[in-house]
Amino acid sequence: MQFRIRTIRWVATATLVVCGTVAVPQTAFAAGRSDAAGHTAGAHKAGAHKSATHQGGTGKPATDSKEPKKAKEPKDAKQARDAKKAKDAKKTRDAKQAKDAKLAKKAKAAKAGAKQAPKAGADRVDFARPLTIAATPSTTGGASIATCVETSTITATAVWSVATVADHEDTTLDVTLTRPTDCGDATGLGYVITLPTGLTRSYASVVNNCAASPVTGSAGDTTFTVVGATIFDTFTTCTIKLPVRSLTSGLFVFDAAKFTGLTAVVSTSQTPQTLTVLTAPPQVVAAFSPDTVDAFSTSTLTVAMTRTDENATAVSSGLAYQLDLPAGLVVAAGATTNDCGGTLTATAGASSVTLIGASMTGFPSLCAATFQVTSAAAGAYTIFNAALSVTTGVEGNLEGNCGEAAARAEDICEPTLQVNKAPQTITFDQPANVAVSQKTAALAAAATSGLPLTLISSTGAVCTVSGGTATLVTPGTCTITANQQGSAGYEAAAQVTRSFTVGPPVVTPTPDPDPTPDPTPAPAPGQVTATAGVAQISAQWQPPADTSAVTGYIATASPGNATCSTGSASDTSCVMGGVAGVTYTVTVVARGVGANSSPAGPSNPVTPTAPPISTTVPDTNLTLTTDKGIITTAVPSQDIVVIGTGFMPYSTATIIIYSQPINLGSAVTDGLGNFSKPVKVPADLVAGGHSLVAAGVDPDGLPHSLKMAIRVAAGTATTRRPNSLAVTGPPVAAMLQLGLAMTFAGGGLLLANRTRRRAV
């Protein structure tokens, strides 16, 4: 053992006084203090010497030599000065006595078993146990050094800092060394701790305030070895906290037998200390499989409970939890599993899942419940510990996946389901070709997502679209595009485009005024002959031998919808429209009193020609118009939709712009003899006055022209907006209504004219 030296200094010339006692060899104390009387006398002598060497509190040594006489002081001043000296001397004595008393009291408390034998006029301390106070000369002169040696027994005891913990949870075994006094440093102390079976040293650090004594061992060991511990001077205890944990639940008792290898003056009076280790609550963890899906698809969510207690006989029962799914994620229809016992509730469409009455036992102990989840919106769906809104006997560890998934690139420790937008496609049935007289056509299109489609016509002059219906405007090619822009759960679909032909109208024959059916059909006409003309076809046929049951004839051109008819058995020719460049044949049926005859023909093939282009502006007072009404000005390269009326049905009309005739294109009239044709003003057309003309044939097959005077301004269409053109004349709708009225009003004359035999 090492010993700390206390030094006590007095102003003296030869004698060292410690706690009121002269320092003598330890054998004098062992002899039973036989010199007690001499000690008392020595103490008084020392006190007398001290008094003799300090006079009046001046601190100056007394001498026998006489000082020179001083001048006599006044009586009052001398009394005051003497009183002050006496007061100062008293303060010095009181301070010294207080210091000596304090030192004596401390020595008495530090020395167990010491007895005090007071003597009148002296302060002394006797020690009943061995104590060595050795005096050595001071190197500074006039002082000595005292050394005390502690030989009493030091006791080691241990307690659990926390006496009830869960398995795998740390506590500390706090080992305290205690001595009865605080005299000097107690060094070289040591002991060995053997933990109760089932306990091991944990990874936590040792907390040591017994100097820098080493504690050997490492995590997983069942012993702690302490060597070279120290209790410092003025301290009676020191403590080392040893980190401990148990992997199993149970009761673990630490008693005196667990102390071995006691060194120096260490002994133990250990009372049994019990550590209660409880089964830690099972941890709830979760995982998605797969962890990336498309919207409306499903992923399996596994919610597992795992227990760390390695005590195979321990039982955890009555376990329960409610897991709230992230917003937007719901339980999907599908199979569920549960090997945790109790009741699992996972209803399709619900946003939470519950497990009630589960239990776990054995080691290793792991159970799980599985169910399907889905989402209608793309996004990342993460489950945090807060999702366990209700728990009984379990703890959430949903945010602890980082340690198990260190290879993951993202900083996501919680179970996360990534939902991507699902793909979709459009199916669009090809519409059949239809006649414009059908007026509408149904469109069949749908997206695999079930989301509504947007149908758009890119040929508004031929057809328009509303919902799933196309409205037919004029013969031509109708082109419609189907779109689906996507949603929160679906990607946008690729566009699908369909085109179909809108043909000329089909003319319904005039109904027989006598609806009474004739069971005998009219006899068929004879040979049919066709003659081509300008935008028209002339048909002639031989009447049947018996015309008594014949009321007229109907001639039909093929291909197309052009027809003409007569109103008597003797009228055996008529004229109908034809598209220039198209080759036709004609068939004829006889209209009977009851039923029509079978068709006669077909005729010889014929090909109508286009209306000729006159070198001069046709002389006509009939007005051509546009979809914006009658316009008076235009610019080069401008697009104009020309509207013509009064032509032979299903015939060709040519659009020309004058002064020098330039062919802008041709149009095919509908069943009423009207057309609507987009044309473009030539880019190199000179500025000035011009005439826009549509030329063809009228319902009788005679030349028919419409004219509109316009002034072409200098520049290009990009320098002037078409909507800014001057517009004159009545609105187009009014013109069309007027044209229809005129057509119906002249219907009787037209029919009469058609009955005439003509050769064009």
PAKEKOL-197942 format. One record per residue (C-alpha): residue in one letter; x, y, z. Coordinates in steps of 0.02 Angstrom, whole numbers, padded with zeros to 5 digits, always signed. Layout:
BEGIN
AXYZ
...
This chain:
BEGIN
M+00000+00000+00000
Q+00050+00179-00029
F+00033+00315+00102
R-00002+00498+00085
I+00098+00620+00193
R+00014+00760+00287
T+00124+00908+00338
I+00084+01019+00487
R+00197+01166+00523
W+00216+01275+00678
V+00339+01411+00716
A+00456+01319+00833
T+00640+01295+00857
A+00656+01112+00904
T+00492+01024+00949
L+00353+00956+00827
V+00177+00950+00899
V+00044+00848+00805
C-00137+00861+00861
G-00074+00918+01030
T+00043+00768+01047
V+00230+00758+01028
A+00281+00646+00883
V+00366+00491+00953
P+00413+00323+00878
Q+00266+00200+00848
T+00336+00087+00989
A+00290+00217+01118
F+00108+00206+01064
A+00117+00018+01063
A+00179+00019+01243
G+00015+00088+01304
R+00059+00273+01317
S+00166+00248+01479
D+00230+00424+01458
A+00059+00504+01466
A+00105+00612+01615
G+00265+00670+01534
H+00164+00709+01376
T+00048+00819+01474
A+00191+00909+01552
G+00273+00930+01384
A+00114+01002+01314
H+00107+01131+01454
K+00290+01167+01430
A+00262+01194+01245
G+00118+01310+01285
A+00229+01406+01406
H+00364+01418+01276
K+00241+01485+01150
S+00182+01616+01272
A+00360+01661+01311
T+00406+01688+01131
H+00257+01801+01088
Q+00230+01951+01187
G+00083+02064+01169
G+00040+01981+01004
T+00187+02068+00918
G+00264+01908+00851
K+00437+01961+00906
P+00546+01844+01011
A+00571+01894+01190
T+00751+01937+01248
D+00833+01984+01413
S+00918+02139+01346
K+00844+02305+01389
E+00780+02426+01260
P+00815+02611+01267
K+00686+02708+01362
K+00556+02799+01263
A+00472+02962+01298
K+00328+02944+01418
E+00160+02932+01331
P+00000+03010+01392
K-00098+02893+01503
D-00254+02886+01392
A-00153+02846+01234
K-00056+02710+01320
Q-00213+02628+01385
A-00291+02629+01211
R-00136+02555+01134
D-00123+02418+01266
A-00308+02376+01241
K-00281+02360+01054
K-00129+02247+01079
A-00227+02137+01199
K-00370+02124+01075
D-00253+02076+00932
A-00167+01947+01040
K-00334+01870+01086
K-00384+01856+00901
T-00219+01768+00864
R-00245+01645+01008
D-00426+01611+00960
A-00380+01576+00779
K-00240+01458+00832
Q-00353+01366+00954
A-00490+01348+00822
K-00366+01278+00698
D-00295+01155+00825
A-00471+01100+00875
K-00523+01071+00694
L-00367+00968+00661
A-00396+00865+00816
K-00578+00834+00772
K-00533+00775+00598
A-00400+00658+00664
K-00523+00587+00790
A-00657+00552+00657
A-00530+00475+00539
K-00454+00354+00666
A-00582+00220+00707
G-00568+00162+00887
A-00471+00315+00946
K-00501+00372+01125
Q-00478+00545+01199
A-00409+00565+01376
P-00431+00749+01414
K-00313+00831+01537
A-00340+01000+01614
G-00255+01134+01513
A-00212+01021+01365
D-00296+00954+01201
R-00243+00777+01155
V-00305+00625+01048
D-00268+00444+01087
F-00287+00306+00951
A-00346+00131+00996
R-00289+00057+00830
P-00116+00060+00749
L-00068+00227+00678
T+00105+00284+00630
I+00144+00469+00628
A+00323+00489+00575
A+00412+00656+00593
T+00539+00712+00466
P+00632+00875+00457
S+00566+01007+00340
T+00681+01062+00203
T+00616+01239+00224
G+00671+01247+00405
G+00566+01263+00560
A+00438+01129+00506
S+00407+00940+00505
I+00304+00815+00396
A+00180+00687+00470
T+00132+00523+00378
C-00022+00414+00422
V-00041+00232+00369
E-00218+00150+00347
T-00220-00032+00394
S-00408-00058+00424
T-00508-00180+00316
I-00592-00114+00157
T-00762-00190+00115
A-00826-00229-00062
T-01015-00234-00093
A-01118-00236-00253
V-01296-00185-00300
W-01394-00180-00465
S-01416-00002-00526
V-01582-00054-00605
A-01648-00216-00531
T-01785-00249-00660
V-01745-00245-00847
A-01800-00329-01008
D-01697-00460-01099
H-01554-00386-01201
E-01570-00224-01100
D-01417-00159-01006
T-01401-00127-00820
T-01246-00106-00712
L-01178-00199-00563
D-01114-00058-00452
V-00968-00120-00345
T-00918-00003-00202
L-00759-00011-00097
T-00786+00065+00077
R-00664+00105+00219
P-00698+00177+00391
T-00576+00322+00377
D-00514+00443+00246
C-00330+00445+00300
G-00210+00430+00153
D-00227+00343-00016
A-00282+00161-00008
T-00201+00083-00162
G-00172-00087-00242
L-00351-00144-00211
G-00429-00279-00321
Y-00561-00414-00342
V-00641-00532-00470
I-00828-00532-00508
T-00910-00690-00578
L-01083-00651-00648
P-01232-00764-00614
T-01259-00893-00750
G-01352-00815-00896
L-01278-00641-00875
T-01137-00571-00981
R-01039-00412-00997
S-01123-00293-01121
Y-01044-00178-01250
A-01067-00024-01140
S-00916+00058-01057
V-00860+00032-00878
V-00884+00185-00767
N-00738+00191-00645
N-00704+00318-00508
C-00580+00209-00415
A-00432+00297-00495
A-00366+00231-00660
S-00373+00049-00610
P-00398-00066-00761
V-00551-00177-00779
T-00505-00322-00890
G-00621-00419-01004
S-00732-00385-01155
A-00913-00396-01211
G-00984-00570-01190
D-00871-00615-01043
T-00947-00681-00881
T-00813-00609-00765
F-00740-00439-00723
T-00564-00424-00652
V-00517-00263-00561
V-00335-00230-00516
G-00243-00082-00440
A-00397+00014-00379
T-00370+00165-00265
I-00473+00257-00134
F-00400+00431-00127
D-00354+00524+00030
T-00504+00612+00111
F-00624+00487+00027
T-00700+00336+00113
T-00777+00254-00043
C-00757+00228-00228
T-00871+00139-00354
I-00849+00046-00519
K-01006+00019-00627
L-00994-00142-00727
P-01111-00154-00881
V-01215-00313-00885
R-01356-00387-00990
S-01454-00548-01005
L-01513-00632-01165
T-01647-00728-01072
S-01784-00684-00950
G-01776-00748-00770
L-01708-00709-00595
F-01520-00688-00569
V-01445-00679-00392
F-01277-00598-00353
D-01207-00651-00182
A-01041-00655-00088
A-00987-00811-00180
K-00975-00709-00339
F-00829-00608-00262
T-00658-00693-00280
G-00478-00638-00297
L-00489-00505-00160
T-00320-00415-00145
A-00239-00298-00018
V-00355-00271+00132
V-00517-00299+00032
S-00654-00410+00104
T-00840-00426+00068
S-01000-00431+00167
Q-01112-00451+00013
T-01299-00477+00037
P-01391-00566-00107
Q-01448-00447-00244
T-01581-00510-00367
L-01592-00449-00547
T-01763-00478-00627
V-01756-00494-00817
L-01924-00485-00903
T-01969-00540-01079
A-01949-00388-01192
P-02107-00342-01290
P-02106-00419-01465
Q-02052-00298-01602
V-02171-00263-01747
V-02085-00253-01917
A-02156-00246-02094
A-02106-00267-02276
F-02186-00250-02449
S-02163-00384-02583
P-02139-00330-02717
D-02093-00155-02659
T-02127-00077-02831
V-02294-00101-02923
D-02405-00011-03046
A-02561+00078-02987
F-02711-00038-02966
S-02593-00186-02947
T-02566-00271-02779
S-02419-00299-02663
T-02410-00417-02514
L-02382-00326-02348
T-02305-00439-02216
V-02321-00378-02037
A-02213-00485-01923
M-02182-00493-01735
T-02010-00548-01675
R-01957-00584-01494
T-01779-00575-01428
D-01800-00675-01267
E-01694-00833-01280
N-01793-00915-01140
A-01887-01047-01239
T-02015-01072-01101
A-02067-00889-01089
V-02240-00847-01157
S-02299-00679-01226
S-02489-00677-01241
G-02631-00555-01269
L-02533-00465-01404
A-02626-00342-01515
Y-02599-00198-01635
Q-02689-00086-01759
L-02588-00037-01913
D-02650+00117-02008
L-02599+00117-02191
P-02529+00275-02274
A-02661+00387-02353
G-02703+00323-02527
L-02655+00142-02487
V-02795+00019-02447
V-02818-00165-02415
A-02847-00259-02578
A-02955-00411-02606
G-02852-00568-02591
A-02791-00704-02476
T-02731-00667-02299
T-02623-00772-02183
N-02589-00767-01995
D-02479-00883-01893
C-02477-00771-01738
G-02642-00836-01672
G-02784-00721-01623
T-02896-00634-01750
L-02831-00540-01903
T-02952-00414-01982
A-02901-00353-02155
T-03057-00300-02252
A-03042-00255-02436
G-03050-00067-02458
A-03005-00032-02276
S-02865+00087-02229
S-02812-00008-02071
V-02780-00186-02012
T-02798-00258-01836
L-02730-00412-01748
I-02804-00457-01579
G-02761-00597-01455
A-02597-00656-01530
S-02465-00752-01431
M-02283-00803-01448
T-02169-00930-01362
G-02006-01025-01389
F-01843-00966-01463
P-01815-00911-01596
S-01989-00835-01596
L-02060-00756-01753
C-02236-00747-01823
A-02317-00648-01963
A-02481-00594-02042
T-02495-00556-02229
F-02625-00468-02335
Q-02638-00378-02502
V-02632-00189-02527
T-02660-00077-02678
S-02669+00106-02729
A-02757+00201-02867
A-02627+00340-02869
A-02441+00338-02904
G-02323+00386-02763
A-02214+00320-02621
Y-02310+00245-02474
T-02206+00232-02315
I-02258+00153-02149
F-02187+00237-01993
N-02195+00181-01810
A-02337+00305-01784
A-02443+00194-01899
L-02460+00075-01751
S-02598+00179-01674
V-02651+00045-01549
T-02533-00082-01468
T-02546-00208-01327
G-02389-00297-01270
V-02290-00253-01427
E-02176-00113-01486
G-02153-00039-01659
N-01988-00063-01747
L-02048-00012-01920
E-01910+00117-01937
G-01768-00005-01902
N-01741-00078-02075
C-01583+00022-02113
G-01473-00098-02018
E-01548-00245-02113
A-01539-00159-02282
A-01370-00073-02281
A-01351-00105-02466
R-01499+00005-02508
A-01447+00162-02599
E-01588+00271-02535
D-01599+00337-02357
I-01764+00251-02322
C-01766+00141-02167
E-01954+00116-02157
P-02051-00008-02266
T-02097+00088-02425
L-02204+00037-02573
Q-02167+00130-02735
V-02322+00140-02845
N-02296+00191-03027
K-02428+00247-03152
A-02504+00103-03248
P-02497+00100-03440
Q-02656+00106-03544
T-02703+00087-03728
I-02848+00144-03838
T-02954+00030-03947
F-03044+00122-04088
D-03150+00022-04210
Q-03134+00071-04392
P-03295+00163-04440
A-03382+00105-04598
N-03399+00219-04749
V-03569+00306-04745
A-03672+00423-04851
V-03687+00601-04795
S-03874+00580-04797
Q-03855+00464-04647
K-03816+00625-04551
T-03728+00539-04404
A-03611+00394-04374
A-03580+00303-04209
L-03399+00290-04153
A-03339+00142-04048
A-03182+00185-03948
A-03126+00145-03770
A-02971+00148-03658
T-02911-00007-03568
S-02908+00099-03409
G-03095+00132-03423
L-03062+00318-03419
P-03165+00427-03538
L-03094+00470-03710
T-03087+00635-03800
L-03131+00618-03986
I-03076+00761-04100
S-03113+00785-04285
S-02970+00854-04388
T-03086+00876-04540
G-03218+00993-04473
A-03282+01034-04648
V-03328+00851-04675
C-03379+00795-04500
T-03387+00853-04320
V-03386+00751-04160
S-03485+00762-03999
G-03459+00623-03872
G-03460+00459-03967
T-03557+00522-04118
A-03491+00597-04280
T-03604+00721-04369
L-03583+00713-04558
V-03571+00882-04643
T-03524+00850-04824
P-03450+00710-04929
G-03265+00685-04908
T-03141+00600-04790
C-03183+00611-04605
T-03031+00594-04490
I-03054+00574-04301
T-02920+00556-04164
A-02951+00473-03995
N-02855+00540-03843
Q-02840+00488-03661
Q-02730+00604-03557
G-02704+00489-03407
S-02740+00513-03222
A-02659+00498-03052
G-02647+00310-03081
Y-02627+00296-03270
E-02502+00358-03397
A-02569+00451-03549
A-02619+00332-03689
A-02548+00339-03864
Q-02667+00427-03985
V-02766+00323-04111
T-02832+00399-04274
R-02967+00329-04388
S-03027+00394-04558
F-03180+00346-04660
T-03267+00407-04817
V-03424+00512-04811
G-03511+00478-04977
P-03647+00571-05073
P-03822+00561-05004
V-03939+00418-05049
V-04100+00485-05131
T-04255+00398-05072
P-04376+00367-05218
T-04537+00464-05213
P-04665+00354-05131
D-04807+00287-05240
P-04963+00388-05207
D-05061+00227-05206
P-04992+00123-05064
T-05098-00025-05107
P-04979-00161-05158
D-04996-00241-05327
P-04953-00420-05319
T-04901-00413-05501
P-04739-00314-05532
A-04724-00202-05683
P-04634-00276-05834
A-04451-00232-05850
P-04392-00103-05978
G-04290-00153-06129
Q-04111-00107-06175
V-04032+00037-06078
T-03913+00161-06160
A-03807+00290-06069
T-03727+00447-06139
A-03593+00548-06047
G-03599+00738-06042
V-03525+00881-05944
A-03542+00830-05762
Q-03696+00727-05809
I-03761+00562-05878
S-03907+00546-05998
A-04001+00379-05994
Q-04121+00308-06126
W-04212+00141-06124
Q-04339+00039-06221
P-04513+00028-06142
P-04584-00144-06104
A-04704-00221-06230
D-04849-00197-06110
T-04851-00030-06023
S-05025-00040-05952
A-04958-00071-05777
V-04812+00052-05795
T-04825+00223-05712
G-04647+00284-05745
Y-04463+00236-05732
I-04313+00257-05614
A-04136+00262-05684
T-03989+00236-05564
A-03804+00268-05598
S-03670+00157-05523
P-03559+00191-05432
G-03635+00327-05325
N-03806+00388-05281
A-03859+00485-05437
T-04033+00443-05500
C-04167+00517-05612
S-04348+00468-05647
T-04497+00495-05761
G-04683+00504-05725
S-04760+00409-05869
A-04739+00247-05964
S-04700+00341-06123
D-04561+00449-06051
T-04408+00339-06074
S-04259+00455-06043
C-04189+00566-05904
V-04028+00653-05852
M-03930+00639-05687
G-03770+00708-05614
G-03600+00629-05635
V-03427+00660-05566
A-03301+00704-05700
G-03178+00565-05733
V-03284+00428-05651
T-03349+00287-05762
Y-03531+00241-05736
T-03661+00114-05794
V-03850+00139-05781
T-03991+00021-05734
V-04178+00059-05753
V-04333-00010-05664
A-04513+00015-05717
R-04627+00082-05583
G-04785-00019-05574
V-04955+00006-05497
G-04909-00112-05358
A-04725-00163-05370
N-04577-00105-05472
S-04500-00215-05603
S-04335-00298-05594
P-04190-00185-05655
A-04147-00177-05838
G-03967-00156-05891
P-03834-00113-05849
S-03800+00008-05988
N-03641+00038-06080
P-03504+00123-05974
V-03487+00312-05989
T-03371+00443-05911
P-03433+00622-05884
T-03315+00769-05916
A-03273+00918-05808
P-03358+01086-05839
P-03255+01185-05965
I-03162+01340-05907
S-03215+01495-06000
T-03081+01620-06048
T-03194+01760-05989
V-03296+01785-05834
P-03465+01698-05857
D-03611+01817-05872
T-03718+01773-05722
N-03809+01865-05586
L-03804+01716-05468
T-03693+01747-05317
L-03557+01634-05251
T-03529+01644-05063
T-03410+01579-04927
D-03425+01507-04753
K-03402+01687-04693
G-03533+01758-04809
I-03496+01863-04963
I-03320+01932-04949
T-03255+02081-05049
T-03068+02071-05019
A-02935+01937-05006
V-02747+01920-05001
P-02630+01802-05092
S-02617+01627-05015
Q-02776+01654-04915
D-02884+01500-04880
I-03067+01524-04925
V-03209+01398-04904
V-03319+01424-05058
I-03505+01377-05050
G-03606+01345-05208
T-03791+01303-05232
G-03913+01261-05373
F-03806+01131-05462
M-03858+00959-05522
P-03849+00835-05378
Y-03692+00726-05375
S-03610+00826-05513
T-03440+00910-05531
A-03420+01099-05510
T-03259+01190-05552
I-03195+01342-05453
I-03100+01474-05554
I-03028+01644-05512
Y-03021+01778-05646
S-02954+01902-05727
Q-02845+01768-05807
P-02937+01607-05768
I-02847+01501-05640
N-02923+01334-05591
L-02930+01324-05400
G-03004+01149-05396
S-03167+01055-05413
A-03305+01000-05296
V-03438+00864-05297
T-03612+00924-05255
D-03722+00836-05130
G-03897+00768-05155
L-03967+00945-05154
G-03844+01011-05282
N-03741+01109-05155
F-03556+01103-05113
S-03430+01174-04989
K-03250+01179-05051
P-03091+01249-04970
V-02981+01340-05097
K-02824+01448-05085
V-02798+01616-05169
P-02643+01598-05279
A-02488+01667-05196
D-02434+01756-05355
L-02604+01831-05396
V-02583+02013-05440
A-02668+02144-05336
G-02830+02216-05400
G-03008+02168-05442
H-03046+01984-05476
S-03196+01868-05490
L-03214+01703-05400
V-03325+01586-05504
A-03402+01412-05480
A-03455+01331-05645
G-03553+01172-05677
V-03728+01117-05732
D-03898+01146-05657
P-04026+01008-05619
D-04081+01012-05801
G-03903+00986-05861
L-03886+01165-05923
P-03732+01273-05887
H-03741+01347-05712
S-03619+01477-05642
L-03602+01577-05479
K-03492+01730-05462
M-03418+01838-05322
A-03314+01994-05354
I-03164+02016-05238
R-03018+02134-05230
V-02851+02053-05196
A-02737+02162-05092
A-02549+02164-05108
G-02450+02062-04980
T-02469+01888-04908
A-02595+01803-04798
T-02477+01817-04651
T-02486+02006-04656
R-02674+02011-04642
R-02790+01898-04545
P-02931+01817-04643
N-03054+01861-04507
S-03021+02044-04540
L-03087+02033-04720
A-03236+02139-04766
V-03396+02037-04774
T-03552+02090-04866
G-03717+02012-04908
P-03833+01908-04801
P-03765+01774-04682
V-03727+01604-04755
A-03861+01518-04652
A-03992+01636-04722
M-03928+01605-04899
L-03937+01418-04876
Q-04114+01429-04808
L-04162+01538-04957
G-04080+01413-05076
L-04173+01268-04996
A-04337+01361-05007
M-04306+01399-05190
T-04260+01218-05221
F-04418+01150-05143
A-04524+01284-05227
G-04456+01236-05397
G-04465+01051-05363
G-04621+01030-05466
L-04544+01119-05615
L-04385+01016-05597
L-04481+00855-05597
A-04577+00910-05750
N-04418+00960-05838
R-04337+00793-05798
T-04476+00704-05889
R-04425+00784-06048
R-04316+00683-06161
R-04147+00765-06172
A-03984+00720-06255
V-03839+00817-06183
